[in-house]
Amino acid sequence: MSSYLARVELYEATEEENYDELHAAMQERGFLLQIKADDGTFYWLPDGTFVIQDTDMTLAAAHDAAVAAAGQTDLEFSVMVVEFGDTQWTNLEQVDTTQN
């Protein structure tokens, strides 16, 4: 199983709706705004960063999915997708799982 980190930048995005549309399109393709730690805890990723973990998707398929999602916004964009294994981070905010 593979895990991928995608960074998407929307150029000239002027409204929050542009990012809401991107987030929804990425989520439809299995990408999340949160990363799961080894202990099962989730953390919010920096803006414009998405992750899909433990998938059988190939790197090319993950890249194509991110490009398609960004394309739904009708804005110019850039996309970078990388495969990762071990990860370390600092000062990411823990997702509050007590809120419904």
Residue pairs with C-beta under 8 A, 6 or more apart in sequence:
1 54
1 55
1 56
2 54
2 55
2 56
2 57
2 58
2 59
2 62
2 83
3 51
3 52
3 53
3 54
3 55
3 83
3 84
3 85
4 51
4 52
4 55
4 57
4 59
4 62
4 81
4 82
4 83
4 84
5 49
5 50
5 51
5 81
5 82
5 84
6 26
6 31
6 49
6 50
6 51
6 52
6 62
6 63
6 66
6 79
6 80
6 81
7 48
7 49
7 50
7 79
7 80
7 81
8 22
8 26
8 48
8 49
8 50
8 66
8 69
8 70
8 77
8 78
8 79
9 48
9 77
9 78
9 79
10 18
10 19
10 22
10 48
10 70
10 73
10 75
10 76
10 77
11 75
11 76
11 77
11 78
12 75
12 76
13 19
13 73
13 75
18 73
18 75
21 72
21 73
22 69
22 70
22 72
22 73
23 33
25 68
25 69
25 70
25 72
25 73
26 32
26 50
26 66
26 69
28 69
29 52
29 65
29 66
29 68
29 69
30 52
30 55
30 57
30 65
31 50
31 51
31 52
31 65
31 66
31 69
32 50
32 51
32 52
33 44
33 45
33 49
33 50
34 42
34 43
34 44
34 45
34 51
34 95
35 42
35 43
35 45
35 51
35 53
35 87
35 89
35 92
36 42
36 53
37 43
41 94
41 95
42 94
42 95
42 97
43 89
43 92
43 93
43 94
43 95
44 92
44 93
44 94
44 95
45 51
45 92
46 92
50 66
52 62
55 62
57 65
59 81
59 83
62 81
62 83
63 79
63 81
66 79
66 81
67 79
70 77
70 79
71 77
